[in-house]
């Protein structure tokens, strides 16, 4: 009994520590991941808003179908109607959808415009290059920093060496060896391209998804409002290991970012570990305090 209790407590604790890293898929998830940017909040709002149209329309059509099947069944209606035209109905089913589509189109275009308009001039630009099957990142800062990020190995000794044994924070198929690190509350411009075939750079909690096309640079941006570790995946089928090239972005405080950036230029693994000690430690303390 004590053992069960202890494992329950451990499970709750690990869940709480995982919950600090809110933005990753959870089992049986049917909704979006919690929004970490204003854009994703707008996307989430728009999705719920459109449901207010989709659900009633579907129910209405279902009702009409059921009613017609019942009301005009052969036994109750032996002589079929020969009506082929009704002007009022034509007007209603033309004007009605037009009005409904206007209600959908206006917020849709507003959202599209917002996605293409960074709220301020980005101070940080990161270039992401998709390869079969990992990502290269290049910080276009005064002294450039570039590194490769590949999926974390599942070998226990390699997880241990990376200090990433906590599968809540570093899940299978999503965790990477080197996360992208960005400061919280700042607009980050992302330039997206590819070296071989088409990939796509996607981060659900940020509401961004951009094709990575060889020979072409696409641009997007995000402004993360909450610190944490966020997971995304390549979202364009790119070959046999398409499912194994995740994207991980660690959003940290301004000071933590500055320290990491300075250290990462000479010792990336060391800088990552120092950052992990700070952020993961803080998350565990917060979980324990709750
Ligand atoms: Cu892919």
Boltz pocket constraint, residues with backbone or C-beta under 6 A from the ligand:
constraints:
  - pocket:
      binder: B
      contacts: [[A, 198], [A, 199], [A, 200], [A, 234], [A, 235], [A, 236], [A, 237], [A, 238], [A, 239], [A, 241], [A, 242], [A, 243], [A, 245]]
      max_distance: 6.0
